[in-house]
């Protein structure tokens, strides 16, 4: 799409393969940050309060990119919004009826509190 440009960048930290430690746990580790050019991002709606006493917040963002580059469990740092985790696989919109090419949405989520 000639009118869309990748005028923003985010930092992508891929979830690395990990093995059991001496306690039998599988600690997660992420790779070094990689700068990725994207179209932009937007909140999916209002923050959602969690738990009976509203002691937590669930915050979601949609990340718009020309190509799928993230996998479930990866982390994305959005400038000005913070660190988010990739939820599910990227959604490819380049096969729709409107002729969009290079159109991917990546779902992001962060839980606070």
Secondary structure, 3 states (H helix, E strand, C coil): CCCCCCCEEEEEECECCCCCCCCCCCCCCECCCEEEEECEEEECCCCEEECCCCCEEEEEEEEEECCCCCCCCCEEEECCCEEEEECCCCEECCCCCCCCCCCEEEEEEEEEC
